[in-house]
Amino acid sequence: MEAVLVHARDFIESRLAPAEPANDGRQTPMRNHPAFIAQHAAATCCRGCLEKWHAIPKGRPLAQTEIDYILSVIQRWLVQQAGQ
């Protein structure tokens, strides 16, 4: 789990944190890493989903507290799935 969350933080910081992420709406693959699956399941895959489902607005860089929040949502989903 620790390694997955380290990767997830890297994905968030590089793919979601910029004010205008490259390929927004298509930057998170649907498979090949548990963090990607969790991002889609938890609506943390793109800035559009973050705005719609988590009230994190587009058009500005993510704050560290928002990155931490997104990571916690991903972790919660992964833990829930592991328990099933």
C-alpha positions, 0 to 999 in steps of 0.5 A: 500500500505504501508504494502505491500511495507514493506512486499516487502522490507522484501521479497527482502532483504531475498530472492533476496539480498544475492549473492547466494539466496536459490532456485534462480529462484524458490524463489518467489511464483506466488500468495498469496501476491500482492508483489509476483505478482508484482515481477513476472510482473516486472521481479524482482522475481529472480536474473536471471530476475534482470540480464536479464531485469534490468542489476543487475548482479548475484553473489554478494549481492544487494546494498541498492540502488538496493534494493530501485530500485527494491522496486520502480519498484514493487511499480510502477507496483502496483500503475499502477494496482490499477489505472486500 
